[in-house]
Amino acid sequence: MNTKLIAKNPTARHNYEILDTYETGIVLFGTEIKSIKSRKS
């Protein structure tokens, strides 16, 4: 499966001590996936 980072929050890492991180996934359908796939990275 192809994974792609679509959101991050560098301010939170600067302002707070991050004790744990988790990797999660979601399934998108229809216009949501079309919008993300059309973005250039």
C-alpha positions as CSV (number, residue, x, y, z in Angstrom):
1,M,0.0,0.0,0.0
2,N,1.2,3.5,-0.9
3,T,1.4,5.8,2.2
4,K,1.7,9.6,2.1
5,L,1.9,12.1,4.9
6,I,-1.0,14.6,4.5
7,A,-0.9,16.5,7.8
8,K,1.7,17.5,10.4
9,N,2.0,20.0,13.2
10,P,5.6,21.3,13.8
11,T,4.3,24.0,16.2
12,A,3.0,21.3,18.6
13,R,6.5,19.6,18.6
14,H,8.0,23.0,19.5
15,N,5.5,24.0,22.1
16,Y,5.0,20.6,23.8
17,E,6.9,17.6,24.9
18,I,5.7,14.7,22.8
19,L,5.8,11.5,24.9
20,D,4.3,9.0,22.4
21,T,3.6,9.0,18.7
22,Y,1.2,6.7,16.8
23,E,0.9,5.8,13.2
24,T,-2.7,5.6,12.0
25,G,-4.6,5.1,8.8
26,I,-7.9,6.1,7.2
27,V,-9.8,5.1,4.1
28,L,-11.0,7.9,1.8
29,F,-13.6,7.6,-0.9
30,G,-14.9,9.8,-3.7
31,T,-14.0,13.5,-3.8
32,E,-11.7,13.3,-0.7
33,I,-9.3,10.9,-2.4
34,K,-9.4,12.8,-5.7
35,S,-8.4,16.0,-3.9
36,I,-5.5,14.4,-2.1
37,K,-4.3,12.5,-5.2
38,S,-4.3,15.7,-7.3
39,R,-2.0,17.5,-4.9
40,K,1.7,17.8,-6.0
41,S,4.3,16.9,-3.4
